Amino acid sequence: MRRTGRVVPATLLVTAGTAGAVWAVIFLLGEGLDRAEKWISIVGVILSLLVAVGGLVLAWRSRGGPSPAPDPAVTLHDARGVQIGDGNTQHNRF
């Protein structure tokens, strides 16, 4: 099995996330129901804002430039369509 350089960071992220979740549960158990509910509300708002900003950044980065010009070698006149053969097997003939 070949290991890549991304295995260690992924393992560290999973370990840190698990440790953070365990810490959060222990912390919230000691806070009481009312204060724990307030903490969860605050964390939920922050996480939703982070996800929204991340989505906007990804959308902005993947926007790209103008669409490339179509290849003049490929035209609609070259397409001959699709035929359906016996047993509903699709055969493409171009």
DSSP file (Angstrom, degrees, kcal/mol; ACC not computed):
  #  RESIDUE AA STRUCTURE BP1 BP2  ACC     N-H-->O    O-->H-N    N-H-->O    O-->H-N    TCO  KAPPA ALPHA  PHI   PSI    X-CA   Y-CA   Z-CA
    1    1 A M              0   0    0      0, 0.0     2,-0.5     0, 0.0     0, 0.0   0.000 360.0 360.0 360.0 126.6    0.0    0.0    0.0
    2    2 A R        -     0   0    0      1,-0.0     2,-0.4     0, 0.0     0, 0.0  -0.724 360.0-148.1 -90.6 130.2    1.4    3.3   -1.1
    3    3 A R        -     0   0    0     -2,-0.5     2,-0.2     2,-0.0    -1,-0.0  -0.791   9.5-157.5 -99.4 139.2    1.2    6.2    1.3
    4    4 A T    >   -     0   0    0     -2,-0.4     3,-1.1     1,-0.0     4,-0.4  -0.601  33.0-104.8-105.9 172.6    0.8    9.7    0.1
    5    5 A G  T 3  S+     0   0    0      1,-0.2     3,-0.1    -2,-0.2    -1,-0.0   0.584 113.7  65.8 -72.3  -9.3    1.7   12.9    1.9
    6    6 A R  T 3> S+     0   0    0      1,-0.2     4,-1.7     2,-0.2    -1,-0.2   0.579  81.7  76.0 -90.3  -9.5   -2.0   13.6    2.5
    7    7 A V  H <> S+     0   0    0     -3,-1.1     4,-2.4     2,-0.2     5,-0.2   0.925  93.8  49.7 -68.3 -43.8   -2.7   10.7    4.9
    8    8 A V  H  > S+     0   0    0     -4,-0.4     4,-2.5     1,-0.2     5,-0.2   0.935 111.3  46.7 -65.1 -47.8   -1.0   12.3    7.9
    9    9 A P  H  > S+     0   0    0      0, 0.0     4,-2.4     0, 0.0    -1,-0.2   0.897 113.3  50.6 -61.5 -37.3   -2.8   15.6    7.7
   10   10 A A  H  X S+     0   0    0     -4,-1.7     4,-2.4     2,-0.2    -2,-0.2   0.921 110.9  48.4 -64.7 -42.8   -6.1   13.8    7.2
   11   11 A T  H  X S+     0   0    0     -4,-2.4     4,-2.5     1,-0.2    -1,-0.2   0.907 111.6  50.0 -63.0 -41.8   -5.4   11.6   10.2
   12   12 A L  H  X S+     0   0    0     -4,-2.5     4,-2.7     2,-0.2    -2,-0.2   0.895 110.2  50.3 -64.5 -39.4   -4.5   14.7   12.3
   13   13 A L  H  X S+     0   0    0     -4,-2.4     4,-2.6     2,-0.2    -2,-0.2   0.913 112.0  46.8 -65.0 -42.3   -7.7   16.4   11.3
   14   14 A V  H  X S+     0   0    0     -4,-2.4     4,-2.4     2,-0.2    -2,-0.2   0.920 114.5  47.6 -65.5 -42.6   -9.9   13.4   12.2
   15   15 A T  H  X S+     0   0    0     -4,-2.5     4,-2.5     2,-0.2    -2,-0.2   0.922 113.7  46.8 -64.3 -44.2   -8.0   13.1   15.5
   16   16 A A  H  X S+     0   0    0     -4,-2.7     4,-2.6     2,-0.2    -2,-0.2   0.901 112.5  50.4 -65.6 -40.1   -8.3   16.8   16.3
   17   17 A G  H  X S+     0   0    0     -4,-2.6     4,-2.2    -5,-0.2    -2,-0.2   0.907 112.0  47.0 -64.0 -41.7  -12.0   16.8   15.4
   18   18 A T  H  X S+     0   0    0     -4,-2.4     4,-2.4     2,-0.2    -2,-0.2   0.926 113.4  48.0 -65.2 -44.6  -12.8   13.8   17.6
   19   19 A A  H  X S+     0   0    0     -4,-2.5     4,-2.5     1,-0.2    -2,-0.2   0.904 111.9  50.6 -63.2 -40.4  -10.8   15.3   20.5
   20   20 A G  H  X S+     0   0    0     -4,-2.6     4,-2.4     2,-0.2    -1,-0.2   0.890 110.2  49.4 -64.0 -39.5  -12.7   18.6   20.0
   21   21 A A  H  X S+     0   0    0     -4,-2.2     4,-2.2     2,-0.2    -2,-0.2   0.908 111.6  48.5 -66.4 -41.5  -16.1   16.9   20.0
   22   22 A V  H  X S+     0   0    0     -4,-2.4     4,-2.4     2,-0.2    -2,-0.2   0.930 112.6  48.7 -63.7 -44.4  -15.2   15.0   23.2
   23   23 A W  H  X S+     0   0    0     -4,-2.5     4,-2.9     1,-0.2    -2,-0.2   0.914 110.2  51.8 -60.8 -42.6  -14.0   18.2   24.8
   24   24 A A  H  X S+     0   0    0     -4,-2.4     4,-2.8     2,-0.2    -1,-0.2   0.903 109.9  48.5 -62.7 -41.7  -17.2   20.0   23.7
   25   25 A V  H  X S+     0   0    0     -4,-2.2     4,-2.2     2,-0.2    -1,-0.2   0.932 113.5  46.5 -64.3 -44.9  -19.5   17.3   25.2
   26   26 A I  H  X S+     0   0    0     -4,-2.4     4,-1.3     2,-0.2    -2,-0.2   0.919 114.3  48.6 -63.0 -42.8  -17.6   17.3   28.5
   27   27 A F  H  X S+     0   0    0     -4,-2.9     4,-0.6     1,-0.2     3,-0.4   0.933 112.6  47.0 -62.2 -46.4  -17.7   21.1   28.6
   28   28 A L  H >X S+     0   0    0     -4,-2.8     4,-0.8     1,-0.2     3,-0.6   0.829 105.9  58.7 -68.7 -31.7  -21.4   21.3   27.8
   29   29 A L  H 3< S+     0   0    0     -4,-2.2     3,-0.3     1,-0.2    -1,-0.2   0.849 107.9  47.5 -64.3 -32.2  -22.3   18.6   30.4
   30   30 A G  H 3< S+     0   0    0     -4,-1.3    -1,-0.2    -3,-0.4    -2,-0.2   0.598 102.8  64.9 -83.2 -10.7  -20.7   20.8   33.1
   31   31 A E  H << S-     0   0    0     -3,-0.6     4,-0.4    -4,-0.6    -1,-0.2   0.716 100.7-121.2 -86.5 -22.2  -22.5   24.0   32.0
   32   32 A G     X  -     0   0    0     -4,-0.8     4,-2.3    -3,-0.3     5,-0.2  -0.106  32.7 -75.5  92.1 160.4  -26.1   23.1   32.7
   33   33 A L  H  > S+     0   0    0      1,-0.2     4,-2.1     2,-0.2     5,-0.2   0.896 125.5  47.2 -64.4 -44.7  -29.0   23.0   30.3
   34   34 A D  H  > S+     0   0    0      1,-0.2     4,-1.6     2,-0.2    -1,-0.2   0.944 117.5  40.5 -65.7 -49.1  -29.6   26.7   29.9
   35   35 A R  H  > S+     0   0    0     -4,-0.4     4,-2.4     1,-0.2    -1,-0.2   0.866 113.4  55.0 -68.9 -35.0  -26.0   27.8   29.4
   36   36 A A  H  X S+     0   0    0     -4,-2.3     4,-2.6     1,-0.2    -1,-0.2   0.902 106.3  52.1 -63.7 -40.2  -25.3   24.7   27.1
   37   37 A E  H  X S+     0   0    0     -4,-2.1     4,-2.0    -5,-0.2    -1,-0.2   0.890 109.7  49.0 -62.8 -39.4  -28.3   25.7   24.9
   38   38 A K  H  X S+     0   0    0     -4,-1.6     4,-2.1     2,-0.2    -2,-0.2   0.910 111.0  49.8 -66.2 -42.2  -26.9   29.2   24.6
   39   39 A W  H  X S+     0   0    0     -4,-2.4     4,-2.7     1,-0.2     5,-0.2   0.923 110.1  50.4 -61.8 -44.4  -23.4   27.9   23.7
   40   40 A I  H  X S+     0   0    0     -4,-2.6     4,-2.5     1,-0.2    -1,-0.2   0.886 109.4  51.8 -62.9 -38.8  -24.9   25.6   21.1
   41   41 A S  H  X S+     0   0    0     -4,-2.0     4,-2.0     2,-0.2    -1,-0.2   0.919 111.5  46.3 -63.2 -43.7  -26.8   28.5   19.5
   42   42 A I  H  X S+     0   0    0     -4,-2.1     4,-2.2     2,-0.2    -2,-0.2   0.931 113.8  47.5 -64.8 -46.0  -23.7   30.6   19.3
   43   43 A V  H  X S+     0   0    0     -4,-2.7     4,-2.8     1,-0.2     5,-0.2   0.886 110.1  54.1 -63.6 -38.7  -21.6   27.8   17.8
   44   44 A G  H  X S+     0   0    0     -4,-2.5     4,-2.2    -5,-0.2    -1,-0.2   0.899 109.1  47.5 -63.0 -41.2  -24.4   27.0   15.3
   45   45 A V  H  X S+     0   0    0     -4,-2.0     4,-2.1     2,-0.2    -2,-0.2   0.923 113.4  48.0 -65.6 -43.8  -24.5   30.6   14.1
   46   46 A I  H  X S+     0   0    0     -4,-2.2     4,-2.2     1,-0.2    -2,-0.2   0.929 113.0  47.8 -64.1 -44.8  -20.7   30.8   13.7
   47   47 A L  H  X S+     0   0    0     -4,-2.8     4,-2.5     1,-0.2    -1,-0.2   0.899 110.9  50.7 -64.3 -40.2  -20.5   27.5   11.9
   48   48 A S  H  X S+     0   0    0     -4,-2.2     4,-2.2    -5,-0.2    -1,-0.2   0.887 110.8  49.3 -66.5 -36.5  -23.3   28.4    9.5
   49   49 A L  H  X S+     0   0    0     -4,-2.1     4,-2.5     2,-0.2    -1,-0.2   0.900 110.7  50.4 -65.7 -40.4  -21.6   31.7    8.7
   50   50 A L  H  X S+     0   0    0     -4,-2.2     4,-2.5     2,-0.2    -2,-0.2   0.909 111.4  47.8 -64.1 -42.2  -18.3   29.9    8.1
   51   51 A V  H  X S+     0   0    0     -4,-2.5     4,-2.4     2,-0.2    -1,-0.2   0.904 112.3  50.0 -65.3 -40.6  -20.0   27.4    5.7
   52   52 A A  H  X S+     0   0    0     -4,-2.2     4,-2.2     2,-0.2    -2,-0.2   0.926 112.7  45.8 -63.9 -44.8  -21.7   30.2    3.9
   53   53 A V  H  X S+     0   0    0     -4,-2.5     4,-2.5     1,-0.2    -2,-0.2   0.908 112.2  52.0 -65.2 -41.2  -18.5   32.2    3.4
   54   54 A G  H  X S+     0   0    0     -4,-2.5     4,-2.5     1,-0.2    -2,-0.2   0.901 109.4  49.9 -61.4 -40.7  -16.7   29.0    2.3
   55   55 A G  H  X S+     0   0    0     -4,-2.4     4,-2.4     2,-0.2    -1,-0.2   0.895 110.6  49.3 -64.6 -40.5  -19.4   28.4   -0.3
   56   56 A L  H  X S+     0   0    0     -4,-2.2     4,-2.3     2,-0.2    -2,-0.2   0.905 111.3  49.3 -64.8 -40.7  -19.1   31.9   -1.6
   57   57 A V  H  X S+     0   0    0     -4,-2.5     4,-2.4     2,-0.2    -2,-0.2   0.927 112.4  47.7 -64.5 -44.4  -15.3   31.7   -1.8
   58   58 A L  H  X S+     0   0    0     -4,-2.5     4,-2.0     1,-0.2    -2,-0.2   0.900 112.6  49.1 -64.2 -39.9  -15.5   28.3   -3.7
   59   59 A A  H  X S+     0   0    0     -4,-2.4     4,-0.5     1,-0.2    -1,-0.2   0.900 112.2  48.5 -65.4 -39.9  -18.2   29.7   -6.1
   60   60 A W  H >< S+     0   0    0     -4,-2.3     3,-0.6     1,-0.2     4,-0.4   0.897 113.1  47.3 -66.5 -40.6  -16.1   32.8   -6.7
   61   61 A R  H 3< S+     0   0    0     -4,-2.4     3,-0.4     1,-0.2    -1,-0.2   0.830 113.2  47.6 -71.3 -31.9  -12.9   30.7   -7.4
   62   62 A S  H 3< S+     0   0    0     -4,-2.0    -1,-0.2     1,-0.2    -2,-0.2   0.478  85.7  92.9 -88.9  -0.9  -14.6   28.2   -9.7
   63   63 A R    <<  +     0   0    0     -3,-0.6    -1,-0.2    -4,-0.5    -2,-0.1   0.889  67.4 177.8 -59.6 -42.0  -16.3   31.0  -11.7
   64   64 A G        -     0   0    0     -3,-0.4    -1,-0.1    -4,-0.4     3,-0.1  -0.060  30.2 -63.8  69.3-170.9  -13.5   31.0  -14.2
   65   65 A G  S    S-     0   0    0      1,-0.3     0, 0.0     0, 0.0     0, 0.0  -0.080  75.7 -44.2 -97.6-160.9  -13.3   33.1  -17.3
   66   66 A P  S    S-     0   0    0      0, 0.0    -1,-0.3     0, 0.0     3,-0.1  -0.275  71.1 -91.3 -66.7 156.4  -15.3   33.3  -20.5
   67   67 A S        -     0   0    0      1,-0.1     2,-0.0    -3,-0.1    -3,-0.0  -0.396  47.4-106.3 -66.8 142.9  -16.3   30.0  -22.1
   68   68 A P        -     0   0    0      0, 0.0    -1,-0.1     0, 0.0     3,-0.1  -0.351  39.2 -97.2 -69.9 153.9  -13.9   28.8  -24.8
   69   69 A A        -     0   0    0      1,-0.1     0, 0.0    -3,-0.1     0, 0.0  -0.395  48.3 -97.8 -66.9 145.3  -14.9   29.1  -28.4
   70   70 A P        -     0   0    0      0, 0.0    -1,-0.1     0, 0.0     5,-0.0  -0.308  41.2-100.5 -65.0 149.8  -16.4   25.9  -29.9
   71   71 A D    >   -     0   0    0      1,-0.2     3,-1.3    -3,-0.1     0, 0.0  -0.576  25.0-148.5 -71.4 121.2  -14.0   23.7  -31.9
   72   72 A P  T 3  S+     0   0    0      0, 0.0    -1,-0.2     0, 0.0    -3,-0.0   0.719  93.2  66.8 -66.5 -18.0  -14.7   24.4  -35.6
   73   73 A A  T 3  S+     0   0    0      1,-0.1     2,-0.6     2,-0.0    -2,-0.0   0.759  95.5  62.1 -73.7 -22.7  -13.8   20.8  -36.4
   74   74 A V    <   +     0   0    0     -3,-1.3     2,-0.3     3,-0.0    -1,-0.1  -0.912  69.0 163.1-107.8 117.9  -16.9   19.5  -34.6
   75   75 A T    >   -     0   0    0     -2,-0.6     3,-1.3     1,-0.0     4,-0.4  -0.802  52.1-106.4-126.3 169.6  -20.2   20.7  -36.0
   76   76 A L  G >  S+     0   0    0     -2,-0.3     3,-0.8     1,-0.2    -1,-0.0   0.740 114.5  68.4 -67.2 -22.1  -23.8   19.6  -35.7
   77   77 A H  G 3  S+     0   0    0      1,-0.2    -1,-0.2     3,-0.0    -3,-0.0   0.707  91.7  61.2 -71.3 -18.2  -23.6   18.2  -39.2
   78   78 A D  G <  S+     0   0    0     -3,-1.3     2,-0.3     2,-0.0    -1,-0.2   0.725  83.8  93.2 -79.4 -21.1  -21.2   15.5  -38.0
   79   79 A A    <   -     0   0    0     -3,-0.8    15,-0.1    -4,-0.4    -5,-0.0  -0.551  47.2-179.7 -78.9 134.5  -23.7   14.0  -35.5
   80   80 A R        -     0   0    0      1,-0.3     2,-0.1    13,-0.3    -1,-0.1   0.446  40.5-120.3-112.2  -4.0  -25.8   11.1  -36.8
   81   81 A G        -     0   0    0      2,-0.0    12,-0.8    13,-0.0     2,-0.4  -0.468  29.8 -63.7 102.0-170.8  -27.9   10.4  -33.7
   82   82 A V  E     -A   92   0A   0     10,-0.2     2,-0.4    -2,-0.1    10,-0.2  -0.966  37.3-158.0-125.1 136.0  -28.5    7.4  -31.4
   83   83 A Q  E     -A   91   0A   0      8,-1.8     8,-2.2    -2,-0.4     2,-0.6  -0.917  10.1-142.5-115.0 143.5  -30.0    4.1  -32.3
   84   84 A I  E     -A   90   0A   0     -2,-0.4     6,-0.2     6,-0.2     3,-0.1  -0.919  24.3-166.6-104.4 122.7  -31.7    1.7  -29.9
   85   85 A G    >   -     0   0    0      4,-2.7     3,-1.0    -2,-0.6     4,-0.2  -0.133  38.1 -48.2 -95.3-167.2  -31.0   -2.0  -30.7
   86   86 A D  G >  S+     0   0    0      1,-0.2     3,-1.0     2,-0.2    -1,-0.2  -0.294 123.8  21.9 -63.3 146.3  -32.5   -5.3  -29.5
   87   87 A G  G 3  S-     0   0    0      1,-0.2    -1,-0.2    -3,-0.1     3,-0.1   0.743 127.6 -76.3  68.4  23.9  -32.9   -5.7  -25.8
   88   88 A N  G <  S+     0   0    0     -3,-1.0     2,-0.5     1,-0.2    -1,-0.2   0.807  83.9 157.7  56.6  32.5  -32.9   -1.9  -25.2
   89   89 A T    <   -     0   0    0     -3,-1.0    -4,-2.7    -4,-0.2     2,-0.5  -0.764  38.7-132.0 -86.9 131.0  -29.1   -1.8  -25.7
   90   90 A Q  E     -A   84   0A   0     -2,-0.5     2,-0.5    -6,-0.2    -6,-0.2  -0.715  22.0-171.3 -89.2 127.9  -28.0    1.6  -26.7
   91   91 A H  E     -A   83   0A   0     -8,-2.2    -8,-1.8    -2,-0.5     2,-0.6  -0.977   9.2-153.9-119.0 121.8  -25.6    1.8  -29.6
   92   92 A N  E     -A   82   0A   0     -2,-0.5     2,-0.5   -10,-0.2   -10,-0.2  -0.841  13.1-178.1 -96.6 124.9  -24.0    5.1  -30.4
   93   93 A R              0   0    0    -12,-0.8   -13,-0.3    -2,-0.6    -2,-0.0  -0.941 360.0 360.0-126.1 109.7  -23.0    5.6  -34.1
   94   94 A F              0   0    0     -2,-0.5    -1,-0.1   -15,-0.1   -12,-0.0   0.356 360.0 360.0-119.7 360.0  -21.3    8.8  -34.9
